[in-house]
């Protein structure tokens, strides 16, 4: 019964997702640029300098200051993405200073999917919460974009690489600010595409106290060519005779299963759904195995489990966190 419900929920979600799709061919491939981006892993994920942070304070409510935290992004990725953007809720009466960075999924229109699961519990614990806006999503979308996230993952090979690179850089810059200036602990939770970003971060950043990757995609090339979620992007690639093998090579630097975390595996929790139709078990299993099998919960649900199984996920994740902070 759970499989049937999960399949129905994921199928409905994918149908809704594809009501909006790029009307114009997004394909762009500049071989020299792509080769350069892939040539040096360390340079691609160069550690950002400590950012000069600006707070746009909105209000203080129930001992929490709320607003937006911004700083100049250190990766050039278009004018709308000049500033890194985090919506924050900071506890002003707590000294233990535990900070959670939430990273949403592809094509999110609002910052509510992870918040509905965890935010109340984090507020009860007096944690500070930073909700990152991925490049080309929400307020970081250019005016030409038809929908949130259209230009993040697309058949523009270099732009996708730069979007992932910028996401990792922005979040690492905030981690440096929290660790060096605020002197706090850091928990990172990513969902779906946010899970890929989370997984890549722990391969270059060891200054993390807990890392949770939920319903994570792994190899974006696989997602585009082998899952229903990527069908319109795949269409652009096929129309331009661009193969899966060439895309896998072109996006190698953003494939987390090709490397291992520098973070202690005891600090990592992976969460997957057995019946996920957005990201397939073949892909998620590969990462888990390549990484040396860190702790993993595999629920009898699909990608929609973040909604349908949210209480179980919340309790399991909070238990994992509480043992470590």
C-alpha positions as CSV (number, residue, x, y, z in Angstrom):
1,X,0.0,0.0,0.0
2,X,2.8,2.4,0.8
3,X,4.4,1.8,-2.6
4,X,1.1,2.5,-4.3
5,X,0.5,5.7,-2.3
6,X,4.2,6.8,-2.9
7,X,3.9,6.2,-6.7
8,X,0.7,8.1,-6.9
9,X,2.1,11.1,-4.9
10,X,5.4,11.2,-6.9
11,X,3.6,10.9,-10.3
12,X,1.3,13.7,-9.3
13,X,4.2,15.8,-8.2
14,X,6.1,15.2,-11.5
15,X,3.0,16.0,-13.5
16,X,2.7,19.3,-11.6
17,X,6.4,20.0,-12.0
18,X,6.2,19.7,-15.8
19,X,3.4,22.1,-16.2
20,X,6.2,24.6,-16.4
21,X,9.1,23.9,-18.7
22,X,11.6,25.9,-20.8
23,X,9.9,26.9,-24.0
24,X,13.3,27.7,-25.7
25,X,16.2,25.3,-26.2
26,X,18.6,26.0,-23.3
27,X,21.5,24.0,-24.8
28,X,25.0,25.6,-24.7
29,X,28.3,23.9,-24.6
30,X,31.7,25.7,-24.8
31,X,34.2,22.9,-24.7
32,X,37.2,25.0,-23.6
33,X,35.2,26.5,-20.8
34,X,33.8,23.2,-19.5
35,X,37.3,21.6,-19.7
36,X,38.8,24.4,-17.7
37,X,36.0,24.2,-15.0
38,X,36.7,20.5,-14.7
39,X,40.5,20.7,-14.8
40,X,41.2,21.5,-11.1
41,X,38.9,20.3,-8.4
42,X,40.6,22.4,-5.7
43,X,40.3,25.5,-7.8
44,X,36.7,24.9,-8.7
45,X,35.9,24.6,-5.0
46,X,38.3,27.3,-3.8
47,X,37.7,28.2,-0.2
48,X,35.9,31.6,-0.1
49,X,37.2,34.5,2.0
50,X,35.4,35.6,5.1
51,X,32.5,37.6,3.7
52,X,31.3,41.1,4.8
53,X,27.8,40.3,6.0
54,X,24.8,42.7,5.7
55,X,21.7,42.1,7.7
56,X,18.3,43.3,6.5
57,X,16.4,43.1,9.7
58,X,12.7,42.6,9.4
59,X,11.3,42.1,12.9
60,X,11.9,40.7,16.4
61,X,9.3,38.2,17.5
62,X,9.3,35.7,20.4
63,X,13.0,36.3,21.1
64,X,13.9,35.8,17.5
65,X,15.3,38.4,15.1
66,X,14.2,37.7,11.5
67,X,15.3,39.1,8.2
68,X,17.7,38.5,5.3
69,X,21.5,38.0,5.5
70,X,23.4,39.0,2.4
71,X,26.9,39.2,1.2
72,X,28.7,39.5,-2.1
73,X,28.9,36.1,-3.7
74,X,32.4,35.2,-4.7
75,X,31.4,33.3,-7.9
76,X,30.3,35.3,-10.9
77,X,27.0,33.8,-12.1
78,X,24.9,36.7,-13.5
79,X,23.6,39.9,-12.1
80,X,20.6,38.5,-10.3
81,X,23.0,36.2,-8.3
82,X,25.5,38.9,-7.4
83,X,24.5,38.6,-3.7
84,X,24.2,35.4,-1.7
85,X,20.8,35.4,0.1
86,X,19.9,33.7,3.3
87,X,16.6,34.2,5.2
88,X,17.4,34.0,8.9
89,X,15.8,33.5,12.2
90,X,18.3,34.2,15.0
91,X,17.6,33.6,18.7
92,X,18.7,36.7,20.6
93,X,18.4,35.1,24.1
94,X,20.5,31.9,23.6
95,X,24.2,31.4,24.4
96,X,24.9,27.9,23.0
97,X,24.8,29.2,19.4
98,X,23.8,26.2,17.3
99,X,23.1,27.2,13.7
100,X,21.2,25.3,11.0
101,X,21.6,26.0,7.3
102,X,18.7,24.7,5.2
103,X,19.1,24.1,1.4
104,X,15.9,23.7,-0.6
105,X,15.3,21.6,-3.7
106,X,15.2,22.4,-7.4
107,X,12.5,24.7,-8.6
108,X,11.3,25.6,-5.2
109,X,9.1,28.7,-5.3
110,X,9.0,29.4,-1.6
111,X,11.1,28.4,1.4
112,X,8.6,26.1,3.1
113,X,9.3,22.4,2.4
114,X,12.0,21.9,5.0
115,X,10.6,24.6,7.3
116,X,7.3,22.7,7.6
117,X,9.2,19.7,8.8
118,X,11.9,21.2,11.1
119,X,11.4,24.9,11.8
120,X,9.2,24.6,14.9
121,X,11.5,22.0,16.5
122,X,14.6,24.2,15.8
123,X,12.9,27.2,17.3
124,X,12.0,25.2,20.4
125,X,15.6,24.3,20.8
126,X,16.6,28.0,20.3
127,X,18.7,27.2,17.2
128,X,19.5,29.9,14.7
129,X,18.2,29.0,11.3
130,X,19.5,30.2,7.9
131,X,17.5,29.4,4.8
132,X,19.7,29.6,1.7
133,X,18.2,30.7,-1.7
134,X,19.8,28.7,-4.4
135,X,21.0,30.6,-7.5
136,X,18.3,31.3,-10.1
137,X,15.6,30.5,-7.6
138,X,13.0,32.9,-6.1
139,X,14.5,36.4,-5.7
140,X,17.7,35.3,-7.4
141,X,15.8,34.5,-10.7
142,X,16.4,36.9,-13.6
143,X,13.3,38.6,-15.1
144,X,13.7,36.4,-18.2
145,X,13.1,33.2,-16.2
146,X,9.8,31.5,-16.7
147,X,9.9,29.8,-13.3
148,X,12.1,29.5,-10.2
149,X,15.1,27.3,-10.9
150,X,14.8,27.3,-14.7
151,X,18.4,28.4,-15.2
152,X,20.1,26.4,-12.4
153,X,20.0,22.9,-13.9
154,X,19.6,23.1,-17.7
155,X,21.2,22.1,-20.9
156,X,23.5,25.0,-20.6
157,X,26.5,22.9,-19.4
158,X,28.7,25.7,-18.0
159,X,25.9,27.6,-16.3
160,X,24.9,24.5,-14.4
161,X,28.5,24.0,-13.3
162,X,28.7,27.6,-12.1
163,X,25.4,27.4,-10.3
164,X,26.6,24.4,-8.3
165,X,30.0,26.1,-7.7
166,X,28.3,29.3,-6.5
167,X,26.0,27.4,-4.1
168,X,28.9,25.6,-2.5
169,X,30.9,28.8,-2.2
170,X,28.1,30.8,-0.7
171,X,27.3,28.3,1.9
172,X,31.0,27.8,2.8
173,X,31.3,31.5,3.2
174,X,28.4,31.6,5.7
175,X,30.0,28.6,7.5
176,X,33.2,30.6,7.9
177,X,31.3,33.6,9.2
178,X,29.4,31.4,11.8
179,X,32.6,29.7,12.9
180,X,35.0,32.6,12.8
181,X,32.8,35.5,13.9
182,X,29.8,34.0,15.7
183,X,31.8,31.1,17.2
184,X,28.9,28.6,16.8
185,X,28.2,25.1,15.7
186,X,26.9,24.3,12.2
187,X,24.3,21.8,11.0
188,X,23.5,21.6,7.3
189,X,20.3,20.0,5.9
190,X,19.8,19.7,2.2
191,X,16.8,18.4,0.2
192,X,16.9,16.8,-3.3
193,X,19.1,19.2,-5.3
194,X,20.0,20.8,-2.0
195,X,21.2,17.3,-1.0
196,X,23.6,17.3,-3.9
197,X,25.0,20.7,-2.7
198,X,25.2,19.4,0.9
199,X,27.0,16.3,-0.3
200,X,29.5,18.3,-2.3
201,X,30.2,20.7,0.6
202,X,31.3,17.9,2.9
203,X,33.9,16.8,0.3
204,X,35.7,20.2,0.6
205,X,34.6,21.6,4.0
206,X,35.4,19.9,7.3
207,X,34.2,22.6,9.6
208,X,30.7,21.1,9.9
209,X,29.2,19.6,13.1
210,X,26.3,17.6,11.5
211,X,25.3,17.0,7.9
212,X,21.9,15.7,6.8
213,X,21.1,14.9,3.1
214,X,17.5,14.2,2.4
215,X,16.2,12.5,-0.8
216,X,19.4,13.6,-2.4
217,X,20.1,13.3,-6.1
218,X,23.7,12.3,-6.8
219,X,24.8,12.3,-10.4
220,X,23.0,15.1,-12.2
221,X,23.8,13.6,-15.6
222,X,21.9,10.4,-14.5
223,X,19.0,12.4,-13.2
224,X,18.7,14.3,-16.5
225,X,18.9,11.3,-18.7
226,X,17.4,8.5,-16.6
227,X,14.6,10.1,-14.6
228,X,11.2,11.6,-15.3
229,X,12.3,14.8,-13.5
230,X,14.9,15.6,-16.2
231,X,12.9,14.8,-19.3
232,X,12.8,18.3,-20.8
233,X,16.5,19.0,-20.2
234,X,17.3,15.6,-21.8
235,X,15.2,16.7,-24.8
236,X,17.4,19.7,-25.3
237,X,20.5,17.6,-25.1
238,X,19.2,14.9,-27.5
239,X,18.1,17.6,-30.0
240,X,21.7,18.8,-30.1
241,X,23.2,15.3,-30.3
242,X,24.9,15.7,-26.9
243,X,25.4,12.2,-25.3
244,X,25.0,11.0,-21.7
245,X,28.7,10.0,-21.6
246,X,29.8,13.4,-22.7
247,X,27.5,15.1,-20.1
248,X,28.8,12.8,-17.4
249,X,32.4,13.9,-18.2
250,X,31.4,17.5,-18.5
251,X,29.7,17.5,-15.1
252,X,32.3,15.3,-13.4
253,X,33.4,18.0,-11.0
254,X,29.9,18.3,-9.5
255,X,29.3,14.5,-9.1
256,X,29.8,13.8,-5.4
257,X,30.2,10.0,-5.8
258,X,33.5,10.5,-7.6
259,X,35.1,11.6,-4.3
260,X,34.8,11.0,-0.6
261,X,33.9,13.4,2.3
262,X,36.6,15.0,4.3
263,X,34.0,15.2,7.1
264,X,33.9,12.4,9.7
265,X,31.3,9.9,8.5
266,X,29.8,9.7,12.0
267,X,28.6,13.3,11.4
268,X,26.7,12.4,8.2
269,X,23.2,11.1,7.8
270,X,21.7,10.1,4.4
271,X,18.0,9.7,3.9
272,X,16.4,8.0,0.8
273,X,13.0,6.7,-0.3
274,X,12.7,3.2,-1.6
275,X,10.1,4.3,-4.2
276,X,11.5,7.7,-5.2
277,X,10.7,8.5,-8.8
278,X,12.6,11.8,-8.8
279,X,15.9,10.3,-7.8
280,X,16.4,6.6,-8.3
281,X,17.8,4.1,-5.8
282,X,20.5,3.1,-8.3
283,X,21.9,6.6,-8.0
284,X,21.5,7.2,-4.3
285,X,22.9,3.7,-3.4
286,X,26.0,4.5,-5.5
287,X,26.9,7.5,-3.3
288,X,26.2,5.6,-0.1
289,X,28.5,2.8,-1.1
290,X,31.3,5.0,-2.6
291,X,31.3,7.0,0.6
292,X,31.9,3.9,2.8
293,X,28.3,3.5,3.9
294,X,27.6,6.3,6.5
295,X,24.5,6.1,8.6
296,X,21.5,5.9,6.3
297,X,17.7,5.7,6.7
298,X,15.8,4.3,3.7
299,X,12.1,4.8,4.2
300,X,9.2,3.0,2.4
301,X,8.2,6.2,0.6
302,X,8.9,8.2,-2.5
303,X,10.3,11.8,-3.0
304,X,7.0,12.9,-1.5
305,X,8.1,11.3,1.8
306,X,9.3,14.7,2.9
307,X,5.6,15.5,3.2
308,X,3.9,12.1,3.8
309,X,6.5,10.8,6.2
310,X,7.5,14.1,7.7
311,X,7.0,13.2,11.4
312,X,9.1,10.1,11.2
313,X,11.8,12.0,9.3
314,X,11.7,14.9,11.7
315,X,12.1,12.6,14.8
316,X,14.9,10.5,13.2
317,X,16.8,13.6,12.1
318,X,16.4,15.3,15.5
319,X,17.6,12.2,17.3
320,X,20.7,12.1,15.1
321,X,21.4,15.7,15.7
322,X,20.8,15.6,19.4
323,X,23.4,12.9,19.9
324,X,26.0,15.1,18.2
325,X,25.5,18.7,19.4
